[in-house]
Amino acid sequence: MAIYRFRISFEDFDEVVREIDIKSTQTFEDLHKAVHRSTGYSPEKSSSFYVSTDHWIKGDEIAYLPNQRKTERGVALMENSKLSSFIEDPHQKFYYIYNFERPFDFHVELIKIILETDPNIEYPFLAKSTGEAPKIIDKNNFGSIAVSSNPVSTEFDFLNEMDFVPEDTDELEAMGGRGINTQEKSEDTEDESEDGADEFSDNDNYEDEAYKEEDY
């Protein structure tokens, strides 16, 4: 029985890498769950592997917790799909999308085939781990933040707590870094200035009257 060693990396965080050894007779569900034991994410999310070209173009899909449309279409299921049935190349690649609600994209590449199993190892086996998996927000848990199993800072994370998305950047720039109520505060300041001007407007001739008294 052969052992496949897969290199798994985040598409947008290529410094975060996992290498997992898994039996050729095990399934994509086994690989899916092994990946998220190494990231600290919940595996119980709708996700899919896609047979991929060398340029990461997606082909046939192998799904976990598929939606109704995919089920009716007869998509292959991870729990029924052995890895060996989809390996056509010694450097086979798979494009992997985790959690379609808030997706992370991964590149999965077969980098080594080991011909003998190690009786002292329970497969799947995490052979190498580099980098900390990024935080994700679980909106099904009222916006609380799920993090990787690695320790992270407990300091308040403004962008994540506010459910920040990249499209919010323009709005933050428009605030000029001064706070959400900047415009309202500016208007209040202008109103106070105008009130102050009105308060002294009746005494515009004060100096003239003072000089006239000195003339006497």
C-alpha positions in Angstrom: 0.0 0.0 0.0 1.4 3.4 -1.0 1.5 6.5 1.1 0.8 9.9 -0.6 2.5 13.0 0.8 0.5 16.1 -0.1 1.7 19.7 0.2 -1.3 21.9 1.1 -0.9 25.7 1.0 -3.3 28.6 1.2 -3.7 30.4 -2.1 -3.6 33.8 -0.5 -1.2 33.0 2.4 1.5 31.0 0.7 3.7 31.1 3.8 1.2 28.8 5.6 2.0 25.2 4.5 1.0 21.7 5.7 2.4 18.4 4.5 0.2 15.4 5.2 1.0 11.7 4.7 -2.1 9.6 3.9 -2.8 6.1 2.6 -3.7 5.8 -1.0 -6.8 3.8 0.0 -8.1 6.5 2.3 -10.7 9.0 1.1 -10.8 12.7 0.3 -12.9 13.1 3.5 -10.0 11.7 5.5 -7.7 14.3 3.8 -10.2 17.1 4.3 -10.5 16.4 8.1 -6.7 16.0 8.4 -6.1 19.4 6.9 -8.4 21.0 9.4 -6.9 19.2 12.4 -3.8 21.0 11.3 -5.4 24.4 10.9 -7.8 24.3 13.9 -10.9 25.0 11.6 -14.1 23.1 11.8 -14.2 20.4 9.2 -18.0 20.4 9.2 -18.3 23.0 6.4 -19.4 22.5 2.8 -16.1 22.1 0.9 -14.8 20.6 -2.3 -11.7 19.3 -3.9 -11.3 19.7 -7.7 -9.0 17.7 -9.9 -6.7 20.4 -11.2 -4.3 21.1 -14.1 -0.8 22.3 -13.5 -2.1 25.9 -13.7 -4.8 25.3 -11.0 -7.7 25.2 -13.4 -10.5 23.3 -11.7 -11.9 20.1 -13.2 -14.0 17.3 -11.7 -15.4 18.1 -8.3 -15.4 15.9 -5.1 -17.7 17.4 -2.5 -18.3 17.3 1.2 -21.8 18.4 2.5 -22.9 19.4 -1.0 -25.9 21.6 -1.6 -29.1 20.3 -3.2 -28.1 21.4 -6.7 -24.8 19.5 -6.6 -26.5 16.5 -5.1 -29.0 16.4 -7.9 -26.2 16.7 -10.4 -24.6 13.6 -9.0 -21.4 15.2 -7.7 -18.8 12.7 -6.3 -18.8 12.7 -2.5 -15.6 12.8 -0.5 -16.6 10.0 1.8 -17.0 7.6 -1.2 -13.9 8.8 -3.2 -10.6 7.1 -2.6 -7.6 9.2 -3.3 -6.0 6.5 -5.6 -9.0 6.7 -7.9 -8.1 10.4 -8.8 -4.3 10.2 -9.0 -3.3 10.2 -12.6 0.1 11.9 -12.3 3.0 11.5 -9.8 2.6 15.3 -9.2 -1.2 15.3 -9.2 -2.7 18.6 -8.2 -6.1 19.4 -6.6 -7.7 22.8 -6.1 -9.5 22.8 -2.7 -12.1 25.2 -1.5 -12.9 25.1 2.2 -16.3 26.5 3.6 -18.2 28.0 0.7 -19.9 30.5 3.0 -16.6 32.2 3.8 -14.2 30.4 1.5 -10.5 29.8 1.8 -8.8 28.4 -1.3 -5.9 25.9 -1.1 -3.5 24.4 -3.5 -3.0 20.6 -2.9 -0.1 18.9 -4.6 1.2 15.3 -4.5 4.9 15.7 -3.8 6.0 12.2 -2.8 4.8 8.6 -3.0 6.2 6.4 -0.2 5.9 2.7 -1.1 5.8 1.3 2.5 3.7 2.3 5.5 5.3 2.9 8.9 3.6 0.7 11.4 4.2 3.2 14.2 2.3 6.0 12.4 -1.5 6.5 12.4 -2.5 7.9 9.0 -3.4 10.6 8.0 -0.2 12.0 9.6 0.9 15.6 9.7 4.5 15.4 8.4 5.3 19.2 8.4 3.6 22.4 9.5 4.8 25.9 8.6 3.1 29.1 9.5 -0.1 29.9 11.5 -3.5 29.5 9.8 -5.3 32.8 9.5 -8.3 33.7 11.6 -11.8 33.2 10.2 -15.1 34.6 11.3 -18.0 32.2 11.9 -21.1 34.2 11.1 -23.3 31.3 12.3 -22.0 31.9 15.8 -23.0 35.6 16.0 -19.8 36.9 14.5 -17.4 35.3 16.9 -14.0 34.6 15.7 -12.7 31.1 15.2 -8.9 30.8 15.2 -6.3 28.2 14.5 -5.1 25.8 17.1 -1.9 27.8 17.4 -1.8 30.6 20.1 -2.6 34.0 18.8 -2.8 37.5 20.3 -5.8 38.2 22.6 -5.6 41.9 21.8 -8.8 43.5 20.3 -8.9 43.1 16.6 -10.9 46.1 15.3 -11.3 44.9 11.7 -12.4 41.4 12.6 -14.7 42.5 15.4 -16.4 44.9 13.0 -16.8 42.1 10.4 -14.4 43.9 8.1 -14.2 43.0 4.5 -11.8 44.4 1.9 -14.5 46.5 0.3 -14.7 48.5 3.5 -11.3 50.1 2.8 -12.8 53.0 0.9 -15.1 53.8 3.8 -12.3 53.7 6.3 -10.2 56.0 4.1 -13.2 58.4 3.7 -13.3 58.7 7.5 -9.7 60.0 7.4 -8.8 58.0 10.5 -10.8 60.3 12.7 -13.7 58.1 13.7 -17.1 57.2 12.5 -18.8 60.4 13.7 -16.2 62.8 12.2 -18.7 64.7 10.0 -21.2 65.1 12.8 -18.5 66.4 15.1 -17.4 68.9 12.5 -20.9 70.1 12.1 -21.3 70.5 15.8 -18.1 72.5 16.0 -19.3 74.8 13.2 -22.6 75.3 15.0 -20.8 76.2 18.2 -18.6 78.7 16.3 -21.7 80.3 14.8 -23.3 80.5 18.2 -20.2 82.2 19.7 -20.2 84.7 16.9 -23.9 85.6 17.6 -23.2 86.0 21.3 -20.8 88.9 20.7 -22.4 90.3 17.6 -24.4 92.8 19.6 -21.2 94.4 21.0 -19.6 95.1 17.6 -19.4 98.8 18.5 -18.0 98.3 22.0 -14.5 99.6 21.2 -15.9 102.7 19.5 -18.0 103.6 22.5 -15.0 103.2 24.8 -12.9 105.6 22.8 -15.7 108.1 22.8 -15.8 108.1 26.6 -12.1 108.9 26.7 -12.6 111.9 24.5 -14.6 113.4 27.4 
